[in-house]
């Protein structure tokens, strides 16, 4: 278990960024991918960052971020092995703001079709068909079946907000707290071969088109998650992270 | 919806300093790779590539420091290449903050490096850079050989011919797990007279992964042709931006005005 708080971590806004002090963001360190970029991006928008693999700190974090790249199965194994699956569930149940990034979105769902090569210690996983996720958002993670388009989906693509429901008052839909001030049609950076398919379309806060129309952001209560990499998406991505860091 | 065509400035870095001329005269220090990368990113560059051309044995620590500081300030994908020879070199670069690494000569000398890096870090992190030089046909091709224009893979900055056919080599590294190909024509590189789109199109024809075209961009029309004729997914640009012939913004607006998907 380790917790890292950067030297001089405080609510300072970096040079050039006139943001007021923001509450700390806790990033889960479970060895799945380069979280330094996510940490750097939050610091850049003025949010102090804590990086930890301690389940206690994760469960009690004021704002929690679950990053991740790599395979679903390996990530779930690591989370479970470190007791972080329960810690993340506890945090989500607390109602405090949560953000999943890339694999961190997919892990929220009930299960994934990503079996690929067998996961160590589970030789039947390649034929089992599905691997269970955290189960916080009902749905399935499916492979991007978009031939002849290339997979993985890599590069800059646009996102769109869902059409307003007939019952919405006033016409224009609110883009959701993560996307405040961010126009739809903005480009963000994607790197993925699987996409989240939640059971309830009402949780989808943004779509992307790549052969198929898929959910690239979800929001339900305190749970937020994006398929793209906001820490690699220039000013648009930073705006999204800034919005998250001021959710309360 | 189509993926945006990516415009990627490439900075040659030697001993921690940028060595080509730069258009950003307003920068406090136009030779500082971090400032330059930030300026390009702010100007709309979709990614940044650092090519480390340091010759000394001390290069590793210097370029890692540059990467680290860049990753604190630049929030678009960063690729680092130049002299990366082992999986440990790749790991160090990624840990320092690079999103991708580019391997060239080392991959030709030991192709398994591509597979090892892709297995350890994911194909999306592994760009295989290929330098290609046109082959003059003096002898009739043997039966079964490719017909038409041919290119040979060269390494060590163009100094060492390998005898490898570029299409054969690219098909091989794709199988080994490369995530993208960064293809440079040694015939057009630095000329600002246009890319070798016959090469680009030939390579694009065998690729199921993205093609980043490099070498020769001098006019905005060159960029357009590399996409429409060369079938490139992304464009590496060095001289054209560094000498101020055109800006990132001009390049993107030109492509967008002609109907190509571009991030503005």
Boltz contact constraints between the chains, C-beta under 6 A:
constraints:
  - contact:
      token1: [A, 36]
      token2: [B, 97]
      max_distance: 6.0
  - contact:
      token1: [A, 40]
      token2: [B, 71]
      max_distance: 6.0
  - contact:
      token1: [A, 40]
      token2: [B, 72]
      max_distance: 6.0
  - contact:
      token1: [A, 41]
      token2: [B, 75]
      max_distance: 6.0
  - contact:
      token1: [A, 150]
      token2: [B, 208]
      max_distance: 6.0
  - contact:
      token1: [A, 155]
      token2: [B, 3]
      max_distance: 6.0
  - contact:
      token1: [A, 156]
      token2: [B, 4]
      max_distance: 6.0
  - contact:
      token1: [A, 156]
      token2: [B, 46]
      max_distance: 6.0
  - contact:
      token1: [A, 156]
      token2: [B, 263]
      max_distance: 6.0
  - contact:
      token1: [A, 157]
      token2: [B, 3]
      max_distance: 6.0
  - contact:
      token1: [A, 158]
      token2: [B, 1]
      max_distance: 6.0
  - contact:
      token1: [A, 187]
      token2: [B, 4]
      max_distance: 6.0
  - contact:
      token1: [A, 187]
      token2: [B, 263]
      max_distance: 6.0
  - contact:
      token1: [A, 191]
      token2: [B, 124]
      max_distance: 6.0
  - contact:
      token1: [A, 209]
      token2: [B, 1]
      max_distance: 6.0
  - contact:
      token1: [A, 231]
      token2: [B, 75]
      max_distance: 6.0
  - contact:
      token1: [A, 232]
      token2: [B, 77]
      max_distance: 6.0
  - contact:
      token1: [A, 234]
      token2: [B, 75]
      max_distance: 6.0
  - contact:
      token1: [A, 234]
      token2: [B, 76]
      max_distance: 6.0
  - contact:
      token1: [A, 238]
      token2: [B, 75]
      max_distance: 6.0
